[in-house]
Amino acid sequence: MGFTPAQVDEMSAWEFAACARGYARAHGAKDTGTGAVMSETRMRDLGIL
């Protein structure tokens, strides 16, 4: 998405999810309407939470 690791560290989980959704939509992804781009477990596995 173009963020540095430091920028991601400064984001809340909500901010990151909003950015991920916007990035996906801008690149042609369909909105599933689930409200979650990634599960909290997946975010923890990636070190986001």
PyRosetta script that sets phi, psi and omega in degrees:
from pyrosetta import init, pose_from_sequence

init()
pose = pose_from_sequence("MGFTPAQVDEMSAWEFAACARGYARAHGAKDTGTGAVMSETRMRDLGIL")
pose.set_psi(1, -11.5)
pose.set_omega(1, 176.4)
pose.set_phi(2, 99.2)
pose.set_psi(2, 4.6)
pose.set_omega(2, 178.6)
pose.set_phi(3, -87.4)
pose.set_psi(3, 146.3)
pose.set_omega(3, 172.9)
pose.set_phi(4, -78.4)
pose.set_psi(4, 159.6)
pose.set_omega(4, 176.3)
pose.set_phi(5, -56.3)
pose.set_psi(5, -36.6)
pose.set_omega(5, 179.6)
pose.set_phi(6, -64.9)
pose.set_psi(6, -39.0)
pose.set_omega(6, 178.7)
pose.set_phi(7, -65.9)
pose.set_psi(7, -40.3)
pose.set_omega(7, 178.3)
pose.set_phi(8, -65.0)
pose.set_psi(8, -40.7)
pose.set_omega(8, 178.5)
pose.set_phi(9, -59.6)
pose.set_psi(9, -33.1)
pose.set_omega(9, -178.4)
pose.set_phi(10, -80.0)
pose.set_psi(10, -13.1)
pose.set_omega(10, -178.3)
pose.set_phi(11, -83.4)
pose.set_psi(11, 149.7)
pose.set_omega(11, 169.2)
pose.set_phi(12, -79.1)
pose.set_psi(12, 166.8)
pose.set_omega(12, 177.5)
pose.set_phi(13, -61.2)
pose.set_psi(13, -37.5)
pose.set_omega(13, 178.7)
pose.set_phi(14, -63.3)
pose.set_psi(14, -44.9)
pose.set_omega(14, -179.9)
pose.set_phi(15, -62.5)
pose.set_psi(15, -43.3)
pose.set_omega(15, 179.5)
pose.set_phi(16, -63.3)
pose.set_psi(16, -43.3)
pose.set_omega(16, 179.7)
pose.set_phi(17, -62.6)
pose.set_psi(17, -40.3)
pose.set_omega(17, 178.7)
pose.set_phi(18, -64.9)
pose.set_psi(18, -40.9)
pose.set_omega(18, 177.8)
pose.set_phi(19, -65.4)
pose.set_psi(19, -42.5)
pose.set_omega(19, 179.9)
pose.set_phi(20, -63.5)
pose.set_psi(20, -41.6)
pose.set_omega(20, 179.0)
pose.set_phi(21, -65.5)
pose.set_psi(21, -45.5)
pose.set_omega(21, 179.0)
pose.set_phi(22, -62.3)
pose.set_psi(22, -41.8)
pose.set_omega(22, 177.8)
pose.set_phi(23, -61.7)
pose.set_psi(23, -46.2)
pose.set_omega(23, -179.5)
pose.set_phi(24, -62.6)
pose.set_psi(24, -44.8)
pose.set_omega(24, -179.5)
pose.set_phi(25, -64.5)
pose.set_psi(25, -38.4)
pose.set_omega(25, 179.5)
pose.set_phi(26, -66.3)
pose.set_psi(26, -22.3)
pose.set_omega(26, -179.2)
pose.set_phi(27, -106.3)
pose.set_psi(27, 21.3)
pose.set_omega(27, 169.8)
pose.set_phi(28, 93.2)
pose.set_psi(28, 4.9)
pose.set_omega(28, 179.0)
pose.set_phi(29, -72.7)
pose.set_psi(29, 144.6)
pose.set_omega(29, 177.0)
pose.set_phi(30, -85.1)
pose.set_psi(30, 141.1)
pose.set_omega(30, 176.9)
pose.set_phi(31, -77.1)
pose.set_psi(31, 123.4)
pose.set_omega(31, -178.7)
pose.set_phi(32, -82.9)
pose.set_psi(32, -15.0)
pose.set_omega(32, 179.3)
pose.set_phi(33, 78.2)
pose.set_psi(33, 6.9)
pose.set_omega(33, -179.1)
pose.set_phi(34, -78.8)
pose.set_psi(34, -21.1)
pose.set_omega(34, 179.6)
pose.set_phi(35, 86.2)
pose.set_psi(35, -7.9)
pose.set_omega(35, -179.6)
pose.set_phi(36, -125.9)
pose.set_psi(36, 127.5)
pose.set_omega(36, 176.7)
pose.set_phi(37, -81.2)
pose.set_psi(37, -41.6)
pose.set_omega(37, 178.2)
pose.set_phi(38, -137.5)
pose.set_psi(38, 150.8)
pose.set_omega(38, 175.8)
pose.set_phi(39, -73.3)
pose.set_psi(39, 158.1)
pose.set_omega(39, 177.8)
pose.set_phi(40, -62.8)
pose.set_psi(40, -34.9)
pose.set_omega(40, 178.5)
pose.set_phi(41, -62.3)
pose.set_psi(41, -44.1)
pose.set_omega(41, 179.1)
pose.set_phi(42, -63.9)
pose.set_psi(42, -41.4)
pose.set_omega(42, 178.7)
pose.set_phi(43, -62.4)
pose.set_psi(43, -40.6)
pose.set_omega(43, 177.6)
pose.set_phi(44, -63.1)
pose.set_psi(44, -42.1)
pose.set_omega(44, 178.8)
pose.set_phi(45, -60.2)
pose.set_psi(45, -31.7)
pose.set_omega(45, 179.6)
pose.set_phi(46, -87.0)
pose.set_psi(46, -4.6)
pose.set_omega(46, 178.6)
pose.set_phi(47, 83.2)
pose.set_psi(47, 15.1)
pose.set_omega(47, -178.5)
pose.set_phi(48, -80.3)
pose.set_psi(48, -36.2)
pose.set_omega(48, 179.4)
pose.set_phi(49, -102.4)
pose.dump_pdb("model.pdb")
